[in-house]
Amino acid sequence: MKSFVKILLSILVFGTFSLMAQSNISTIDDRSSKLKRVTTYWNTNWKKHNVPYDELLSGGPPRDGIPPIDNPEFVDVSDAKSWIKDNEPVVFVKINNEVKAYPIQILIWHEIVNDTLGKKEISVTFCPLCNSTIVFDRNLDGKLYDFGTSGLLRNSDLVMWDRQSETLWQQFTGEAIIGELTGKKLTMLPSSMISFKDYYTAYPQGKVLSKETGHYRAYGNNPYVGYDDINNSPFLYNDPIDKRLKPMQRVVTISGDSSSKAYTYPILKSKKVVNDSFEGKDIVVFYKTGTTSALDGRKIASSRDVGTTAVFSSFLDGTNLEFVYDKNLGIIDSKTKSSWNIFGQAVSGKYKGKTLKQIVHADHFWFSWAAFKPDTKVYK
């Protein structure tokens, strides 16, 4: 009997170590003394992580020193027009036919909004240093989480924390990297960064995140003046940079089961429409002018126009459509000459009222995307 117990324990121990090895999860707390000082009194399980601790850097503010918005208030478009200019960027999210816009002039000061939309709990996140806007489902394995800013960066990207388990999460990938939930991954939801005018033109009854956040900030001002200069170097990023593109080159990116792809803004601005295939499926990338950079001038509204992008499936009603840009009609499909807007909606022609399926994508600086997705193919 004793030998049987020993064998059983050996199997359990071996199985545990095998699982740890398979998931690349370490169980050693080897934080530096500096990191320990920064994270004093945190209840994070530091013995469980899948990234080296020396990749974490303090961004300056302490945990939640950049305060997330936990109880967001919203206003009508008519109210928002008094303080948001037409060309300012907003994060557009649509879930179960409900829509909201989250102005970057607010997100740039808070980075995370914990909210509910279309009966789904979500977190809208923005990392200014990577120009990365990503929306997550806050439900994981039947439990609801809310997120804050940890004050730490990895590859210059926001590291979030959840208040339920105090696990640390990489904003760029949605993966838990340190703590009890290490290895778990949040579901990314479709979103896009568009101009306020595009939003209210398509959704005049839509809601807009209010400036009444409970915090005083210089909303409308950019605290990162000149950061997105194409010749700049990224902040708090020390690793080698993929030299296929300049570090601060804006790219729209998609990622699948086994590959990733990036499309540069200069190409998109020139072509306006890119028909392509990704992992065996036909897609289309739209580009439209009229949206300013949030990381250029002191005032976001008076910054330079960088435009906006969106990615959709080309498959509609059993047909793979091909799209072109017409200087008079804008984006049209070659089959019916129907006109399409940046939301993938047909606004005139045979397909009027139809909507393309949006593909999860994001706009980033090249250095940050390449750091996390080094095998990315660059569209040329």
C-alpha positions as CSV (number, residue, x, y, z in Angstrom):
1,M,0.0,0.0,0.0
2,K,2.8,2.4,0.9
3,S,4.6,1.7,-2.4
4,F,1.3,2.4,-4.3
5,V,1.0,5.8,-2.5
6,K,4.6,6.7,-3.4
7,I,3.9,5.8,-7.0
8,L,0.7,7.9,-7.0
9,L,2.5,10.9,-5.5
10,S,5.3,10.6,-8.0
11,I,2.7,10.6,-10.8
12,L,1.0,13.7,-9.4
13,V,4.2,15.6,-8.9
14,F,5.5,14.6,-12.3
15,G,2.2,15.6,-13.9
16,T,2.3,19.0,-12.1
17,F,5.8,19.8,-13.3
18,S,4.8,18.6,-16.8
19,L,1.9,21.0,-16.9
20,M,4.1,23.8,-15.7
21,A,6.6,23.1,-18.4
22,Q,4.0,22.8,-21.1
23,S,2.5,26.2,-20.2
24,N,5.9,27.8,-19.6
25,I,4.8,28.9,-16.1
26,S,7.6,29.4,-13.5
27,T,7.0,29.0,-9.8
28,I,10.0,30.9,-8.5
29,D,9.7,34.5,-7.2
30,D,12.9,36.0,-8.6
31,R,11.9,39.6,-8.6
32,S,14.6,42.2,-8.3
33,S,14.8,44.3,-5.1
34,K,13.6,47.3,-7.1
35,L,10.5,45.5,-8.4
36,K,9.8,44.3,-4.9
37,R,9.8,47.8,-3.6
38,V,7.5,49.0,-6.4
39,T,5.0,46.2,-5.7
40,T,5.1,46.2,-1.9
41,Y,1.8,45.2,-0.3
42,W,0.5,43.7,-3.5
43,N,-1.4,40.4,-3.0
44,T,-0.3,39.1,-6.4
45,N,1.0,35.5,-6.5
46,W,4.5,36.3,-7.6
47,K,5.6,32.7,-7.6
48,K,3.5,32.1,-10.7
49,H,4.5,33.8,-14.0
50,N,5.3,33.1,-17.6
51,V,7.5,36.1,-18.4
52,P,10.9,37.0,-16.9
53,Y,10.6,39.7,-14.2
54,D,13.4,41.7,-15.6
55,E,11.2,42.6,-18.6
56,L,8.9,44.6,-16.3
57,L,9.7,48.3,-15.8
58,S,8.0,51.0,-13.7
59,G,6.3,53.6,-15.9
60,G,6.4,56.1,-13.1
61,P,2.9,56.3,-11.5
62,P,2.0,53.7,-8.9
63,R,-0.7,51.1,-9.3
64,D,-3.9,53.0,-10.4
65,G,-1.9,56.2,-10.3
66,I,-3.4,56.5,-13.7
67,P,-7.0,56.0,-12.5
68,P,-9.3,53.7,-14.5
69,I,-12.9,54.7,-14.9
70,D,-15.1,52.2,-13.1
71,N,-18.5,53.9,-13.1
72,P,-18.6,55.7,-16.5
73,E,-21.3,58.2,-17.3
74,F,-22.5,58.9,-20.8
75,V,-24.0,61.8,-22.7
76,D,-25.8,62.3,-26.0
77,V,-24.0,63.3,-29.2
78,S,-25.6,66.8,-29.0
79,D,-24.0,67.3,-25.6
80,A,-20.6,65.9,-26.6
81,K,-20.4,68.3,-29.6
82,S,-19.8,71.1,-27.2
83,W,-16.4,69.7,-26.2
84,I,-15.3,67.2,-28.9
85,K,-14.3,68.4,-32.3
86,D,-15.4,66.5,-35.4
87,N,-11.9,65.3,-36.3
88,E,-11.0,63.9,-32.8
89,P,-10.5,60.2,-32.4
90,V,-13.0,58.0,-30.4
91,V,-13.0,54.3,-29.8
92,F,-16.1,52.8,-31.4
93,V,-17.6,49.7,-29.9
94,K,-20.8,47.9,-31.1
95,I,-22.2,44.9,-29.2
96,N,-25.7,43.4,-29.8
97,N,-26.7,46.5,-31.8
98,E,-25.8,48.9,-29.0
99,V,-23.1,51.4,-29.6
100,K,-20.9,53.7,-27.6
101,A,-18.0,56.0,-28.3
102,Y,-15.0,56.5,-25.9
103,P,-13.1,59.7,-26.7
104,I,-9.3,59.3,-26.7
105,Q,-9.1,62.7,-25.1
106,I,-10.4,61.0,-22.0
107,L,-8.8,57.5,-22.4
108,I,-5.4,59.0,-22.8
109,W,-5.6,60.1,-19.1
110,H,-7.2,56.9,-17.7
111,E,-6.2,54.1,-20.1
112,I,-9.0,51.8,-18.9
113,V,-12.8,52.0,-18.8
114,N,-14.7,49.2,-17.1
115,D,-18.2,49.2,-18.6
116,T,-21.2,47.3,-19.8
117,L,-22.5,47.4,-23.4
118,G,-25.2,45.3,-25.0
119,K,-25.5,43.3,-21.8
120,K,-21.8,42.4,-22.0
121,E,-19.2,43.5,-19.4
122,I,-16.2,45.0,-21.2
123,S,-12.9,46.8,-20.6
124,V,-11.9,49.5,-23.1
125,T,-8.2,50.0,-23.0
126,F,-5.7,52.4,-24.5
127,C,-1.9,52.4,-24.2
128,P,-0.6,55.7,-25.4
129,L,3.0,54.5,-25.6
130,C,2.0,51.8,-28.2
131,N,-1.0,53.6,-29.6
132,S,-2.9,50.5,-28.8
133,T,-6.7,50.4,-28.3
134,I,-8.1,47.0,-27.4
135,V,-11.5,46.0,-26.0
136,F,-11.8,42.9,-23.8
137,D,-14.7,40.8,-22.5
138,R,-14.3,41.1,-18.7
139,N,-15.9,37.7,-18.1
140,L,-13.5,34.7,-17.8
141,D,-14.5,31.2,-16.9
142,G,-17.8,32.4,-15.4
143,K,-16.3,35.1,-13.3
144,L,-16.4,38.9,-13.8
145,Y,-13.2,40.9,-13.5
146,D,-12.5,44.7,-13.4
147,F,-9.1,46.1,-14.4
148,G,-6.8,48.9,-13.4
149,T,-3.3,50.1,-14.4
150,S,-0.5,48.4,-12.6
151,G,2.1,51.2,-13.2
152,L,4.3,48.6,-14.9
153,L,5.2,48.3,-18.5
154,R,6.5,45.5,-20.6
155,N,7.9,46.2,-24.1
156,S,6.6,49.7,-23.4
157,D,3.0,48.3,-23.2
158,L,0.5,48.7,-20.4
159,V,0.4,46.0,-17.9
160,M,-3.1,45.8,-16.3
161,W,-4.1,44.2,-13.0
162,D,-7.5,42.7,-12.0
163,R,-8.8,43.6,-8.5
164,Q,-10.3,40.1,-7.9
165,S,-7.1,38.0,-8.1
166,E,-4.5,40.8,-8.5
167,T,-3.1,38.9,-11.5
168,L,-1.1,41.0,-14.0
169,W,-2.3,41.1,-17.6
170,Q,-0.5,42.2,-20.8
171,Q,-2.8,44.7,-22.6
172,F,-1.3,43.9,-26.0
173,T,-2.2,40.2,-25.9
174,G,-4.9,40.0,-23.2
175,E,-2.8,37.3,-21.5
176,A,-2.3,36.9,-17.8
177,I,1.5,37.0,-17.3
178,I,1.9,37.1,-13.5
179,G,-0.3,35.8,-10.7
180,E,-2.9,33.2,-9.9
181,L,-4.4,33.3,-13.4
182,T,-1.1,33.1,-15.4
183,G,-1.7,31.6,-18.8
184,K,-5.3,32.6,-19.0
185,K,-6.4,34.8,-21.9
186,L,-9.1,37.4,-22.2
187,T,-11.3,37.5,-25.3
188,M,-10.7,40.5,-27.6
189,L,-13.8,42.2,-29.1
190,P,-14.1,44.1,-32.3
191,S,-13.6,47.9,-32.1
192,S,-12.1,50.7,-34.1
193,M,-10.7,54.2,-33.7
194,I,-12.7,56.6,-35.8
195,S,-13.4,60.3,-35.9
196,F,-16.2,61.7,-33.8
197,K,-17.9,63.0,-36.9
198,D,-17.9,59.5,-38.5
199,Y,-19.5,58.2,-35.3
200,Y,-22.3,60.7,-35.0
201,T,-23.0,60.6,-38.7
202,A,-23.7,56.9,-38.6
203,Y,-25.1,56.8,-35.1
204,P,-26.7,60.2,-34.3
205,Q,-28.5,58.6,-31.2
206,G,-25.3,57.0,-30.0
207,K,-23.9,57.6,-26.5
208,V,-20.5,59.2,-25.7
209,L,-18.3,58.7,-22.6
210,S,-18.7,61.8,-20.4
211,K,-16.0,64.1,-19.1
212,E,-17.6,63.8,-15.7
213,T,-15.3,61.0,-14.6
214,G,-14.8,62.0,-10.9
215,H,-11.3,63.1,-11.7
216,Y,-9.9,66.5,-12.9
217,R,-7.7,66.1,-16.0
218,A,-6.9,68.4,-18.9
219,Y,-9.2,66.6,-21.3
220,G,-8.5,67.6,-24.9
221,N,-4.8,68.1,-24.2
222,N,-2.2,65.6,-25.2
223,P,0.4,64.8,-22.4
224,Y,2.6,63.1,-24.9
225,V,3.3,66.0,-27.3
226,G,5.2,64.9,-30.4
227,Y,5.5,61.3,-29.3
228,D,4.3,59.8,-32.5
229,D,6.9,61.5,-34.7
230,I,8.0,58.9,-37.2
231,N,11.7,59.5,-36.3
232,N,11.1,59.2,-32.5
233,S,12.3,56.3,-30.3
234,P,9.8,54.5,-28.1
235,F,9.7,55.2,-24.4
236,L,11.0,52.7,-21.9
237,Y,11.8,50.1,-24.6
238,N,15.2,48.5,-24.5
239,D,14.9,45.4,-26.8
240,P,16.1,45.2,-30.4
241,I,13.7,46.7,-32.9
242,D,12.5,44.9,-36.0
243,K,14.0,47.1,-38.7
244,R,11.6,46.2,-41.5
245,L,9.7,49.4,-40.6
246,K,10.5,52.5,-38.5
247,P,9.7,51.9,-34.8
248,M,6.9,54.6,-34.7
249,Q,5.3,53.6,-38.1
250,R,1.6,53.3,-37.6
251,V,0.2,49.9,-38.7
252,V,-3.2,48.2,-38.7
253,T,-2.8,44.6,-37.6
254,I,-4.6,41.3,-37.6
255,S,-3.7,38.1,-35.9
256,G,-5.0,34.6,-36.3
257,D,-4.4,31.0,-35.1
258,S,-1.0,30.7,-36.7
259,S,0.0,34.0,-38.3
260,S,-0.2,37.8,-38.1
261,K,-0.2,40.5,-40.7
262,A,0.5,44.3,-40.7
263,Y,-0.5,47.0,-43.1
264,T,1.3,50.3,-43.0
265,Y,-0.6,53.6,-42.9
266,P,1.3,55.1,-45.9
267,I,0.2,52.2,-48.2
268,L,-3.4,52.4,-46.9
269,K,-3.5,56.2,-47.3
270,S,-2.4,55.8,-50.9
271,K,-4.7,53.0,-51.9
272,K,-7.7,53.6,-49.5
273,V,-8.7,50.0,-50.0
274,V,-6.7,46.8,-49.8
275,N,-8.2,43.5,-50.9
276,D,-6.3,40.6,-49.4
277,S,-6.5,37.1,-47.9
278,F,-5.6,36.0,-44.4
279,E,-5.4,32.4,-43.2
280,G,-7.4,31.3,-46.2
281,K,-10.2,33.9,-45.9
282,D,-10.8,37.0,-48.1
283,I,-10.6,40.3,-46.2
284,V,-10.6,44.0,-47.0
285,V,-8.9,46.9,-45.2
286,F,-10.6,50.3,-45.4
287,Y,-8.8,53.6,-44.9
288,K,-10.4,57.1,-44.5
289,T,-9.0,60.5,-43.8
290,G,-10.4,62.9,-41.2
291,T,-9.1,61.6,-37.8
292,T,-6.4,63.3,-35.9
293,S,-3.5,61.8,-34.0
294,A,-3.9,61.8,-30.2
295,L,-0.1,61.9,-29.8
296,D,1.0,64.8,-32.0
297,G,0.2,68.4,-31.0
298,R,-0.6,69.8,-27.5
299,K,-4.3,69.9,-28.5
300,I,-5.6,66.7,-30.0
301,A,-8.2,68.5,-32.1
302,S,-5.5,70.6,-33.8
303,S,-3.1,67.7,-34.4
304,R,-2.3,66.3,-37.8
305,D,-4.7,64.1,-39.7
306,V,-3.6,60.4,-39.6
307,G,-6.8,58.9,-40.8
308,T,-8.5,55.7,-39.6
309,T,-8.8,52.1,-40.6
310,A,-11.1,49.1,-40.4
311,V,-10.9,45.5,-41.4
312,F,-13.7,43.3,-42.6
313,S,-14.5,40.0,-44.1
314,S,-15.2,40.3,-47.8
315,F,-17.7,37.5,-47.7
316,L,-21.3,38.6,-47.9
317,D,-24.5,36.8,-48.8
318,G,-22.5,33.9,-50.3
319,T,-20.2,36.1,-52.4
320,N,-16.7,37.2,-52.0
321,L,-16.7,40.9,-52.8
322,E,-13.9,43.0,-54.2
323,F,-13.6,46.7,-53.3
324,V,-12.2,49.7,-55.0
325,Y,-11.9,53.4,-54.3
326,D,-13.7,55.8,-56.5
327,K,-12.8,59.5,-56.1
328,N,-16.4,60.5,-56.4
329,L,-18.3,57.6,-54.7
330,G,-15.6,56.6,-52.1
331,I,-15.3,52.9,-51.3
332,I,-17.5,50.8,-53.6
333,D,-17.7,47.1,-54.4
334,S,-16.9,46.1,-58.0
335,K,-19.9,43.9,-58.3
336,T,-22.8,46.3,-57.6
337,K,-21.1,49.7,-57.2
338,S,-22.7,50.1,-53.8
339,S,-21.0,52.6,-51.6
340,W,-19.6,51.5,-48.2
341,N,-18.6,53.6,-45.1
342,I,-15.8,53.0,-42.5
343,F,-18.2,50.9,-40.5
344,G,-18.5,48.4,-43.3
345,Q,-22.1,49.5,-44.0
346,A,-23.5,49.9,-47.5
347,V,-25.0,53.3,-47.6
348,S,-26.2,53.3,-51.2
349,G,-26.7,50.9,-54.1
350,K,-28.0,47.3,-54.2
351,Y,-26.4,46.3,-50.9
352,K,-27.8,49.3,-49.0
353,G,-28.5,48.3,-45.4
354,K,-26.1,45.4,-45.5
355,T,-23.1,45.3,-43.2
356,L,-19.7,43.5,-43.5
357,K,-18.5,41.4,-40.6
358,Q,-15.8,43.3,-38.7
359,I,-12.6,41.5,-38.0
360,V,-10.8,42.0,-34.7
361,H,-7.9,44.3,-35.5
362,A,-6.0,47.2,-33.9
363,D,-3.8,50.1,-34.8
364,H,-0.4,50.1,-33.2
365,F,3.1,51.5,-33.5
366,W,5.3,49.0,-35.4
367,F,7.8,48.5,-32.6
368,S,5.2,47.3,-30.1
369,W,3.5,44.9,-32.5
370,A,6.7,43.4,-33.7
371,A,7.9,42.9,-30.1
372,F,4.9,40.7,-29.3
373,K,4.4,39.3,-32.8
374,P,7.9,39.0,-34.4
375,D,6.8,36.6,-37.1
376,T,4.3,39.1,-38.6
377,K,4.2,39.4,-42.3
378,V,4.2,43.0,-43.6
379,Y,1.9,43.7,-46.6
380,K,3.7,45.3,-49.5
